[in-house]
């Protein structure tokens, strides 16, 4: 058994020698932060549920993180893992057993202490098919998962509560992403008695160990969070109260922000008002820009002629004028040349990809036997700006002779077409594009580029399946030792480079996040574009006008 | 009367049944797969099938519809796929807001429409009449989304008289009611004008004038009550128009009614909510029409219930 000091995944040699979990640097709270005050956030859509096993959308993702905690978390504003409800952890040399030591004295909002049994219960619950969790698949590497998923067992045989403060996970394979999996919302810890009390309505009566607790939920109108005075992380949260106002159009939210009625419009700056905001120095100063674990891409169905020919796919890659598309969306993105976004570990900075080159694209197309181009279909989601982007792609393709007709459909219909092997020759992914569930390069592979996703109803819309790369991916994910994480990232870079040689996608851009906040909001900028807490990190921000 | 009511009730039930069947069939034929939406991107095919089975979506259409119908008859509209709450609870929690907005809209359209129609009839043929009729035409044709945002910008953002969207006080109610009311006001102005002109031509109006009654007394005591009744009887039919309008207006103003609920459900293919809101709306429209028909003969004895 080796012990890895979890807070510093770079695992300093000194700490390894000491073999203890020392006080963690990230426990330090922003010394400038002021305590107290209330803020208002707006959203357009209803918050579906605050059940960590189920919630999987833009609004509730960060809310759930503030109500519940997991064994692991990330340092605020970064993608750096740290233990959270766990105090420390150990990984066996074969990478198949993870043992977590839990913090003592962590209390649920109902006052009861959280123990290892709660962790086990929460994982049994999220993997149980009756829960219908969209995140159940993340736990596939835990021993006994298949039996639970098939309804043959109620409990994961690979999860054992050794004692009230120790929980052990046995995996069927070494899984380098497991610590990330212990940080996603789906693994957050829930108290059994409250889940049983509310049944299917637990999502409307959430009880966790998080920094805030739910104070009020008026359906369709507002949700109010109140500071959890017993939060185990001393000094957090800074705010006393957060009010989420629901049903506010982004444009109305912006007007209200300008009048000082709200603090953060959760859905961001509406596209129609973007230039106006950015041209006003006063407002621009309150915009925080950050990367996002997102890539927008064009898929080409590798099983449908003529896209079964790699030269055609490469030609498409060279034909797309990404700079123009980025300009078209007011520079709210950066051009992409590979599947991974720049802020993702494993992003290959040296990789140049396919440069925009119409002549070369035409030559490649001729080599592939289509000197005069061909006719095809491009599917895209029907909400702005996606039809406009699809038109730009259509024009770029026309320049090399490819006549693409645009099928502009509702999101669910595009997803359905992509999941049908003969459904869509090309899809522009905008509006449905991949945003990572956790900051690890593997998360961009399996469901969208691996063989596992190339199934009817899957998300691998290019139907690209390279068994060799699947094996390499499995190999990379078996490198569990955090000390070798750089090697592992290199392995992943190589996998994505090979994918780009096969060109099942034409990556177009990586969206940037632009968070607009009121003048009274305080805290480091990276809290407002936190890669994990989308849109903002509610636990760590504060207001400047209290006391 | 009783026989008429019985017949109309049976007709109404058949209409509702038809609406439920057609909506259910359309949603069934939709190429989008709700199970995929629930299961998420990381789900294995097994998980997807499991959820499909639990929701009964692996059953043939007729079986699914039958299950829905039998549950519906016991008042159960099912559970939302995305929100995982009872659809009845979601609708009930939002219905008061929509009803309030509807009352506000009716008051607005009557106040504006009837006034405009009255003035136009009295000033018939003048430029005032023409201006009012053009205005009513604009009111009928203007898209509610644009009207809503325009009112919001002028009266809430610029002048600050009303809050910028939201719900809670009478001040919140004014702008969304006005947005909905402007559409109906156009109709009412035209109907009121022709109804009033019709009345003003009647013999008893000439008699009243011959008696030497003051102009105000003629208009408000004799003409108005006769002209207004057939117009007011149209309110029941308005409900159908409102049901379409609330989807847009509630979204613009952040009004927490069932229109907003429907709009979100459509975007997320949340079939139980779409079904529930459609049925509730259909019920409201059928009820509105029924009431209008029942009230009509009391207002105008020439109409008989048969």
Interface residues (C-beta under 8 A of the other chain):
Chain A: X45 X46 X48 X49 X51 X54 X56 X129 X130 X132 X134 X135 X136 X137 X138 X140 X149 X150 X151 X200 X201 X203 X204 X218 X219 X220 X221 X245 X246 X247 X248 X249 X251 X252 X255 X256 X258 X259 X261 X410 X411 X412 X413 X415 X416 X417 X419 X434 X437 X447 X448 X452 X455 X456 X457 X458 X459
Chain B: X30 X31 X32 X33 X34 X36 X37 X38 X39 X40 X41 X42 X43 X44 X45 X46 X47 X48 X50 X51 X54 X79 X82 X83 X84 X85 X89 X90 X93 X94 X97 X149 X152 X153 X156 X157 X164 X165 X166 X167 X250 X251 X252 X253 X254 X255 X256 X257 X260 X261 X264 X267 X269
